Amino acid sequence: MPRLRSRQREELTVAVMAVARRMAEDAFQSLDVLLGCRTIRPLLLGPDLNHTVFGGQEDDDDSGCGRLWLLLTILEICNLLPRRSPRWWVMRRTAGLWNDLQIADDAENDHYIGLLRMRRSMFNRLLRKVGPLLQKQVTRWRVPLPPGKRLAYALHRWAHGDSHWHRCSGYGMGKTSGLRAIREVAEAIHASYPNVVGFGGFEERHRRMTEFQSLGFPNAWGCIDCTHVYVDQPRSKDGDDYCSGRHNRFSIVAQLVVNLELKILDFCYGFPGTVGDGWALKNTSLYRRALKGSLFVDDPEDPFLGERPSIPGAPGGYLLGDGGYPSLPWLVIPYGRQPVVTRAMQQFDALHKIVRSCVERFFGVFKMRFQFFYRPHITDIAREMLEFRACCILHNLLQEWGDVPDVDDEVSDASSPDGPQPNVDRRVDGCPLEFMFGRERGHAVRDALCTEVLRLWEARREA
């Protein structure tokens, strides 16, 4: 709409006031008819009903209606009415972003995707699950924030990575309320979906191994790698430990295991930015569980064990990692630079790189979906661990839901009842198994897997 000039605005104001006056006259006449007397007019007119409060004679065609409402309209348009005294100690909060999310038009999905990185149906489905855990009682001192507003603020914060100072006012809350809302939302998400992140039960593991087998790596459980989350210098930690010499920036290292569907199977967050992949691995529960035989070992109770191929020299499952990890019986890395490199080694490394690229794609998808972990920000490591866990759960949920209807279906747990829980060690003694560690054993498993991978590759070429 083009900008109106001053003369045009005055003409538009006169026209609107004329229409409003006629509507008011009709309303007064209707009240007179209903009440049977002129009880409203003395309130708007002076003692002389033929004269208005302005002191002028009414028009001949008027029915005696006063123009007090016209005076109030003029005062409002000219901004002459006194305003309420401002409360200088309270920050102005309009809650504009939250009001924008309460829409009901055809473009609602575009608006939700732009602000929260998810569709409105997904937001409502998530709210129905975590909303009861975010609900608080109304006290005589305050009215609590609605669960939907707190959930929307946390999702907006993780999706865009903006500071609390910039986004709190958009949702009509203070900085302290925003920090508390994010912590409560993260805890509610973890309590509502405790088993979304995990290696799963027997059926889930078998399906995942079958997908890797179709790409030439049978019995693979997933791909592992580390990524840096860039932050400002931590205030309560030694900054030199978090300043990586690679990019000369402060960062926190996160290790993740993903599958071909870009779903998270295991994660660990909070290592200083100066540590390498191998050091981070040896300080995780994944490493301890693998050495004890809780992971990557064939279970006799697995009903799908007979359907998977048996590789001589490579028993059980394994992960695919890059050259920054040590060579272990359950962690297969490429040959890389060797004194003697054969053509079979080069082909194996090429196929290994192609399959392991899913973890690199995952980092791109995850950090664009949750840009809070992509942009540098002020960090509190203890609280950020909780936020990272909640974002991993949300990522798996969004990957699993996709385009879902508005019905609220229960999400199946990642751990199937057919198998043991992924975090429970089946060995009572807890002693490491000898065949689960050692560089020589890792090289032997890689050599046996190389022969099998190249055999499957040649079979697909001939087919």
DACORMO-V175950 format. One record per helix or strand. SS is the DSSP state (2 for helix, 1 for strand). FROM is the first residue (numbers start at 1). LEN is the number of residues. If there is no record, write none. Layout:
ss: (SS | SS)
from: (FROM | FROM)
len: (LEN | LEN)
//
This chain:
ss: (2 | 2 | 1 | 1 | 2 | 2 | 2 | 2 | 2 | 2 | 2 | 2 | 2 | 1 | 2 | 1 | 1 | 1 | 2 | 2 | 2 | 1 | 1 | 1 | 2 | 2 | 2 | 2 | 2)
from: (6 | 41 | 51 | 57 | 68 | 96 | 108 | 120 | 147 | 164 | 169 | 175 | 202 | 220 | 239 | 243 | 249 | 264 | 277 | 285 | 305 | 318 | 328 | 331 | 343 | 371 | 381 | 434 | 439)
len: (30 | 4 | 1 | 1 | 10 | 6 | 9 | 15 | 14 | 4 | 3 | 18 | 13 | 11 | 4 | 2 | 10 | 9 | 5 | 8 | 3 | 3 | 1 | 2 | 27 | 3 | 21 | 3 | 24)
//
